[in-house]
Amino acid sequence: MSSSLSTVTNKPDAFWMPFTANRRFKDNPRLFTGAEGNYYLTSDGTRILDGMAGLWCVNAGHGHPRIQEAIKAQADGLDFVSSFNMGHPLAFQLAARITEILPAGLDHVFFTNSGSESVDTALKIALAYHRQRGEATRTKLVGRARGYHGMGFGGLSVSGISRHRRDFGPLMGGTMHLPHTLNIEQNAFSRGQPAWGAHLADELERLVQIHDASTIAAVIVEPVAGSTGVLPPPQGYLQRLREICTRHGILLIFDEVISGFGRMGASCAAEAFGVLPDMITTAKGLTNGAVPMGATIVSPQIYNAFMDGPDTGIELFHGYTYSAHPLACAAGLATLAVYEEEGLFQRAAEIAKHWEEAAHSLKGAPHVIDVRNYGLVAAVEFSPRPGAAGVRASECAELCYQQGVLVRPGADLIVLSPPLTIEKTEIDRIFDSIRKSLDKVA
């Protein structure tokens, strides 16, 4: 199920691959040449069950004809127009459609091209919002340990994964971090939201006491932390964060790049958990991964704060060449139509119980110390091999791949987020492949 890059190019090092051990990959490349439904196709025609929905993003399955046709039709018409003092109809239609799907109170959409850009946009809007209101002293940003908010300098600064930050110097000043919510001793094998840990939100009150609320602009968290190993919020945790932020005039940002558009069995985690933030960042599932696109969605309170100056002036000096790209807008509108017409958000909620049961069937399997899940995401955590942290997960993922199942290793974890179109038999196959692999892992 691998092939030589010599059949592709005589210069494989021309492509510097992201988040990849380049030399090892190029010695034994894993190349996909097609995708359909819940499966990838390798260069030798093998079907690989996609347990990661691409990279948390192909929620409606690969190669959906409705989305493909929309992109092709748009390419035959308007290929590009800038959103700087120009526009096209689909941008306005997509923005309106997003606000109809998300909870009431998130009514204004700023388009980006990725989750990283969405996060940096949200952070900039937060700083500018307070300045607009005469509170320019609010410059500090609060993230969370083990949080992932993309790879832009702003997002990386509020992220809390040390290996991601290590190589890039001090990053932005004025950032602080809450503790993460993972406690295996208290919450191992919790199903859905763990019972212990709501009090960890009170660490924000401690930061307020130390730094004064008048210096803090915003708090950004993933409602369900994803890349770090699927950390569902403890019961009551997000509600406490909302209460503290409201009390002190601090903006609350939910990074929903992973959790948005059905993965939680709802339009977004804010709806699933019943907590309304001031901003949401999205990407990934917005276009089913077919065309790069992200968005930052804000409350009327934030938007209107920028709309009180002269109507001839630019309200926010921020944007991207490809903001609201016509092909991306076409893909987004088609994707949201597919979600609605095929009832994929509801389907995810309905099949989530089977997903949970299958995931927790691994309790007692060799090396498994925790299983965590919410909606259609899950993580299986292993005890580390002495002197070789992370190796068990890598070996397990490779053995799964040899069985025709793609899962994602990270540290001593297997992280899973299938397409929302996953069938029960395919769910069983994913977890059976992990179980069989663990029987072979030393």
C-alpha positions as MATLAB code, in Angstrom:
seq = 'MSSSLSTVTNKPDAFWMPFTANRRFKDNPRLFTGAEGNYYLTSDGTRILDGMAGLWCVNAGHGHPRIQEAIKAQADGLDFVSSFNMGHPLAFQLAARITEILPAGLDHVFFTNSGSESVDTALKIALAYHRQRGEATRTKLVGRARGYHGMGFGGLSVSGISRHRRDFGPLMGGTMHLPHTLNIEQNAFSRGQPAWGAHLADELERLVQIHDASTIAAVIVEPVAGSTGVLPPPQGYLQRLREICTRHGILLIFDEVISGFGRMGASCAAEAFGVLPDMITTAKGLTNGAVPMGATIVSPQIYNAFMDGPDTGIELFHGYTYSAHPLACAAGLATLAVYEEEGLFQRAAEIAKHWEEAAHSLKGAPHVIDVRNYGLVAAVEFSPRPGAAGVRASECAELCYQQGVLVRPGADLIVLSPPLTIEKTEIDRIFDSIRKSLDKVA';
ca = [
       0.000    0.000    0.000;
       2.970    2.293   -0.543;
       4.885    3.168   -3.678;
       8.154    4.702   -4.717;
       8.263    8.438   -5.320;
      10.494    7.746   -8.305;
       7.315    7.018  -10.277;
       6.058   10.508   -9.404;
       9.095   12.783   -9.632;
      12.878   12.724   -9.640;
      12.903   15.602   -7.102;
      10.938   14.402   -4.057;
      12.745   16.864   -1.772;
      11.180   19.762   -3.683;
       8.104   19.254   -1.483;
       8.857   20.125    2.168;
       5.966   18.328    3.824;
       4.190   19.845    6.851;
       4.106   18.063   10.217;
       5.940   15.104    8.658;
       9.176   13.212    9.190;
      10.180   14.031    5.626;
      13.119   11.657    5.242;
      11.277    8.660    6.654;
       8.165    9.342    4.586;
      10.071    9.727    1.341;
      11.843    6.411    1.935;
       8.478    4.667    2.276;
       5.765    7.005    0.988;
       2.046    6.551    1.567;
       0.347    7.984   -1.519;
      -3.375    8.328   -2.113;
      -4.641    8.805   -5.638;
      -8.380    8.893   -5.085;
     -11.156    9.072   -2.515;
     -14.806    8.128   -2.447;
     -17.301    8.191    0.391;
     -15.601    7.007    3.570;
     -12.548    5.602    1.796;
      -9.226    6.645    0.291;
      -7.757    4.826   -2.680;
      -4.023    4.116   -2.793;
      -1.885    4.098   -5.912;
      -2.270    0.300   -6.124;
      -6.061    0.493   -5.826;
      -6.404   -0.505   -2.166;
      -9.389    0.981   -0.305;
      -8.474    2.544    3.047;
     -11.248    3.340    5.543;
     -10.765    6.950    6.613;
     -10.994    7.148   10.395;
      -9.912   10.805   10.403;
     -12.308   12.439    7.904;
      -9.236   13.677    6.062;
      -8.009   15.825    8.940;
     -11.205   16.380   10.939;
     -12.785   18.017    7.881;
     -14.420   15.678    5.316;
     -17.653   15.448    7.278;
     -19.895   14.537    4.331;
     -17.525   11.910    2.954;
     -15.065   12.204    0.108;
     -15.998   13.247   -3.405;
     -19.583   14.247   -2.728;
     -21.076   14.948   -6.191;
     -23.133   17.936   -5.012;
     -20.007   19.696   -3.770;
     -17.880   18.709   -6.749;
     -20.473   19.980   -9.212;
     -20.787   23.312   -7.397;
     -17.027   23.897   -7.558;
     -16.873   22.987  -11.244;
     -19.798   25.242  -12.130;
     -18.274   28.171  -10.258;
     -14.895   27.640  -11.947;
     -16.645   27.914  -15.306;
     -18.044   31.299  -14.294;
     -16.318   33.645  -11.868;
     -12.919   32.244  -10.885;
     -11.775   35.083   -8.618;
     -12.695   38.497   -7.333;
     -11.216   40.312   -4.378;
     -13.359   41.072   -1.346;
     -11.586   44.414   -0.892;
     -14.243   46.941   -1.966;
     -15.682   44.357   -4.356;
     -17.714   41.223   -3.956;
     -19.819   38.482   -5.484;
     -23.258   37.111   -4.559;
     -22.142   33.779   -3.120;
     -20.109   35.447   -0.362;
     -23.194   37.177    1.021;
     -25.346   34.075    0.580;
     -22.857   31.854    2.397;
     -22.412   34.297    5.274;
     -26.178   34.480    5.733;
     -26.510   30.693    5.579;
     -23.829   30.205    8.249;
     -25.629   32.576   10.629;
     -28.883   30.675   10.064;
     -27.245   27.380   11.020;
     -25.312   28.572   14.076;
     -26.965   29.580   17.368;
     -28.722   32.944   17.450;
     -26.373   35.694   18.543;
     -23.549   34.826   16.155;
     -24.632   36.993   13.260;
     -21.609   38.338   11.364;
     -19.060   36.368    9.338;
     -15.504   37.348    8.420;
     -14.082   34.892    5.861;
     -10.552   33.508    6.048;
      -8.757   30.607    4.376;
      -7.924   28.290    7.273;
      -8.420   27.662   10.948;
      -5.110   29.343   11.713;
      -6.246   32.506    9.945;
      -9.630   32.335   11.656;
      -7.954   32.279   15.062;
      -5.561   35.141   14.287;
      -8.543   37.091   12.957;
     -10.507   36.508   16.154;
      -7.595   37.602   18.329;
      -7.099   40.776   16.289;
     -10.815   41.557   16.393;
     -10.787   41.100   20.169;
      -7.935   43.565   20.624;
      -9.433   46.068   18.192;
     -12.898   45.755   19.764;
     -11.689   46.864   23.167;
      -9.726   49.709   21.604;
     -12.852   50.817   19.732;
     -14.672   50.993   23.060;
     -11.962   53.023   24.751;
     -10.455   50.113   26.688;
      -7.081   49.931   24.982;
      -5.514   48.554   28.173;
      -7.127   45.186   27.404;
      -4.241   43.585   25.515;
      -3.682   40.252   27.266;
      -4.931   36.999   25.731;
      -5.671   33.805   27.625;
      -5.347   30.331   26.108;
      -5.166   26.934   27.734;
      -2.521   24.281   28.291;
      -2.716   21.555   25.631;
      -4.817   23.861   23.458;
      -4.264   23.933   19.697;
      -5.168   27.058   17.748;
      -3.280   26.690   14.490;
       0.193   27.717   13.450;
      -0.028   31.480   12.957;
       1.952   33.536   15.448;
      -1.195   34.631   17.279;
      -2.733   31.195   17.451;
       0.570   29.597   18.377;
       1.037   32.117   21.179;
      -2.256   31.176   22.831;
      -1.812   27.473   22.088;
      -0.540   25.255   24.862;
       1.326   22.385   23.180;
       4.964   22.919   24.045;
       6.478   21.022   21.112;
       4.596   23.225   18.664;
       6.000   26.362   20.284;
       9.544   25.284   21.083;
      11.325   26.111   17.831;
       9.935   29.603   17.284;
      11.225   31.802   20.053;
       9.220   33.792   22.577;
       6.199   34.387   20.287;
       3.691   37.098   21.306;
       3.948   38.716   24.696;
       0.966   39.204   26.966;
      -0.388   35.672   26.707;
      -1.413   33.505   29.651;
      -2.741   29.974   29.940;
      -5.381   28.181   31.947;
      -4.688   24.587   33.047;
      -5.948   21.818   30.795;
      -8.861   19.656   31.938;
      -7.418   16.152   31.498;
      -7.144   14.130   34.707;
      -7.013   10.404   34.008;
      -6.894    9.544   37.709;
     -10.245   11.271   38.241;
     -11.946   10.734   34.889;
     -10.521    7.678   33.120;
     -12.978    6.067   30.680;
     -15.560    8.815   31.093;
     -18.294    8.673   28.505;
     -18.936   12.129   27.120;
     -18.357   14.982   29.546;
     -16.390   13.969   32.655;
     -17.957   14.719   36.030;
     -14.798   16.135   37.627;
     -13.101   19.380   36.645;
     -15.561   22.278   36.376;
     -13.610   24.090   39.084;
     -10.625   24.394   36.730;
     -12.437   27.270   35.019;
     -12.010   29.238   38.232;
      -8.319   29.606   37.365;
      -9.493   32.463   35.152;
     -10.603   34.309   38.305;
      -7.092   33.866   39.676;
      -5.627   35.430   36.521;
      -8.053   38.328   36.882;
      -6.922   38.842   40.483;
      -3.271   38.893   39.449;
      -3.466   40.926   36.241;
      -6.751   42.873   36.670;
      -9.654   42.356   34.274;
      -8.974   45.733   32.652;
      -5.873   44.235   31.021;
      -7.463   41.046   29.612;
      -9.025   41.122   26.149;
     -10.161   37.573   25.494;
     -10.094   33.906   26.455;
      -9.866   31.321   23.691;
     -10.535   27.606   24.188;
     -11.518   24.610   22.118;
     -14.832   23.457   23.619;
     -13.595   19.922   22.944;
      -9.824   19.992   22.619;
      -8.988   17.922   19.545;
      -5.414   17.546   18.378;
      -4.093   17.163   21.911;
      -6.138   13.985   22.363;
      -9.899   14.726   22.530;
     -10.608   16.406   25.876;
     -14.372   16.897   26.343;
     -15.157   19.727   28.776;
     -16.045   18.710   32.326;
     -19.702   19.171   33.199;
     -20.289   22.853   33.952;
     -16.799   23.969   32.877;
     -17.778   25.991   29.814;
     -20.688   27.565   31.680;
     -18.285   28.775   34.380;
     -15.922   30.240   31.792;
     -18.852   32.086   30.225;
     -19.968   33.470   33.584;
     -16.483   34.682   34.536;
     -15.878   36.305   31.153;
     -19.235   38.069   31.251;
     -18.639   39.319   34.797;
     -15.310   40.896   33.869;
     -16.032   42.131   30.339;
     -13.662   39.576   28.763;
     -14.541   38.186   25.339;
     -14.964   34.404   25.083;
     -13.812   32.762   21.849;
     -14.634   29.150   20.995;
     -12.199   27.588   18.540;
     -14.589   25.306   16.647;
     -12.367   24.520   13.680;
     -12.728   20.834   14.611;
     -16.011   20.785   16.526;
     -18.059   22.835   14.070;
     -20.513   21.561   11.455;
     -21.892   18.362   12.879;
     -19.060   16.616   14.649;
     -20.687   17.184   18.038;
     -24.098   16.074   16.760;
     -25.126   19.720   16.445;
     -24.246   22.746   14.333;
     -21.345   23.435   16.681;
     -20.158   22.767   20.218;
     -21.711   26.038   21.399;
     -25.111   24.587   20.506;
     -24.278   21.119   21.839;
     -23.225   22.460   25.249;
     -25.661   25.367   25.425;
     -22.981   28.047   25.908;
     -22.856   31.094   23.640;
     -19.388   32.612   23.104;
     -18.731   36.062   21.692;
     -16.880   34.621   18.697;
     -16.484   31.261   16.986;
     -13.638   30.288   14.672;
     -14.315   27.692   11.982;
     -12.772   26.049    8.899;
     -12.439   22.336    7.952;
     -16.055   21.111    7.775;
     -17.253   24.431    6.374;
     -16.384   23.265    2.839;
     -16.008   19.540    3.576;
     -12.280   20.092    3.038;
     -12.820   20.456   -0.714;
     -11.526   24.045   -0.975;
      -9.583   25.849    1.774;
     -11.826   28.209    3.718;
     -12.312   29.438    7.252;
     -14.498   31.953    9.028;
     -14.657   33.975   12.207;
     -18.221   34.557   13.348;
     -18.927   37.338   15.846;
     -21.778   38.701   17.922;
     -23.709   41.861   16.995;
     -22.140   43.578   20.015;
     -18.679   43.152   18.502;
     -19.668   43.946   14.920;
     -21.649   47.058   15.850;
     -18.762   48.453   17.883;
     -16.896   48.915   14.596;
     -19.835   50.414   12.716;
     -20.217   53.738   14.512;
     -17.630   55.805   12.614;
     -17.891   57.558    9.233;
     -19.477   55.233    6.681;
     -16.704   56.049    4.195;
     -13.998   54.674    6.485;
     -12.631   51.130    6.619;
     -13.869   49.706    9.900;
     -11.269   46.930   10.298;
      -7.851   47.014    8.675;
      -7.613   43.269    8.232;
      -8.255   40.719    5.499;
      -6.795   38.237    3.041;
      -6.461   38.114   -0.733;
      -8.594   34.994   -0.848;
     -11.226   35.968    1.737;
     -14.579   34.671    0.408;
     -12.954   33.107   -2.664;
     -15.730   32.283   -5.175;
     -14.825   28.577   -5.448;
     -14.692   28.244   -1.677;
     -18.060   29.968   -1.302;
     -19.581   27.610   -3.869;
     -18.144   24.640   -1.980;
     -19.403   26.036    1.326;
     -22.965   26.590    0.122;
     -23.094   23.111   -1.396;
     -21.633   21.571    1.754;
     -24.162   23.234    4.040;
     -26.942   22.106    1.694;
     -25.672   18.513    1.888;
     -25.570   18.657    5.684;
     -29.178   19.827    5.762;
     -30.628   17.616    3.026;
     -28.942   14.453    4.278;
     -29.546   15.277    7.944;
     -25.903   14.701    8.807;
     -25.886   16.664   12.072;
     -28.809   14.582   13.334;
     -27.248   11.414   11.961;
     -24.053   12.119   13.894;
     -26.057   12.541   17.095;
     -27.902    9.285   16.484;
     -24.870    7.154   15.669;
     -22.753    8.678   18.458;
     -23.993    6.095   20.984;
     -22.741    3.236   18.832;
     -19.463    5.111   18.382;
     -19.157    5.496   22.157;
     -19.859    1.822   22.842;
     -17.337    0.720   20.216;
     -14.670    3.085   21.555;
     -15.119    1.980   25.170;
     -15.007   -1.677   24.171;
     -11.227   -1.135   24.162;
     -11.218   -0.794   27.952;
      -9.061   -3.661   29.155;
      -7.160   -4.024   25.878;
      -3.351   -4.152   26.207;
      -1.739   -0.810   27.143;
      -5.035    1.163   27.109;
      -5.255    3.538   30.094;
      -8.100    5.790   28.926;
     -10.773    6.224   26.274;
     -12.434    9.617   25.756;
     -15.283   10.531   23.437;
     -17.924   13.063   22.550;
     -20.082   13.159   19.427;
     -18.071   11.584   16.623;
     -14.605   12.108   18.077;
     -12.625    9.794   20.310;
      -9.137    9.201   21.638;
      -7.531    6.022   22.928;
      -4.615    6.674   25.263;
      -1.830    4.163   25.932;
       0.646    3.759   28.724;
       4.007    4.944   27.361;
       6.660    2.379   26.571;
       9.612    2.993   28.916;
      12.197    5.083   27.129;
      10.126    5.242   23.940;
       7.187    7.609   24.426;
       4.771    7.651   21.515;
       6.117    4.523   19.821;
       3.168    2.326   20.773;
       0.709    4.684   19.104;
       2.799    4.871   15.932;
       3.101    1.102   15.767;
      -0.621    0.666   16.386;
      -1.495    3.148   13.620;
       0.810    1.375   11.165;
      -0.725   -2.002   11.953;
      -4.209   -0.507   11.492;
      -3.152    0.824    8.109;
      -1.975   -2.614    7.085;
      -5.536   -3.762    7.837;
      -6.906   -1.010    5.594;
      -7.890    1.489    8.309;
      -6.436    4.994    8.636;
      -6.133    6.337   12.189;
      -4.032    9.180   13.540;
      -1.290    8.644   16.118;
      -0.064   11.432   18.384;
       2.124   11.055   21.448;
       0.724    7.950   23.198;
      -2.677    8.383   21.578;
      -4.814    7.251   18.706;
      -7.178   10.076   17.734;
     -10.291    9.419   15.672;
     -12.870   11.585   13.880;
     -14.611    9.744   11.021;
     -16.873   11.216    8.352;
     -20.384   11.837    9.641;
     -21.485    9.346    6.979;
     -19.701    6.472    8.754;
     -21.697    3.237    9.005;
     -21.984    1.130   12.161;
     -20.101   -1.743   10.515;
     -17.297    0.666    9.625;
     -17.179    1.970   13.191;
     -16.801   -1.603   14.397;
     -14.051   -2.180   11.868;
     -12.076    0.854   13.079;
     -12.046   -0.253   16.700;
     -11.530   -3.920   15.841;
      -8.429   -2.927   13.879;
      -7.088   -1.038   16.905;
      -7.792   -4.039   19.167;
      -6.049   -6.472   16.814;
      -3.104   -4.093   16.455;
      -2.707   -3.746   20.211;
      -2.449   -7.523   20.511;
       0.695   -7.287   18.362;
       2.236   -4.160   19.919;
       4.958   -4.929   22.448;
];
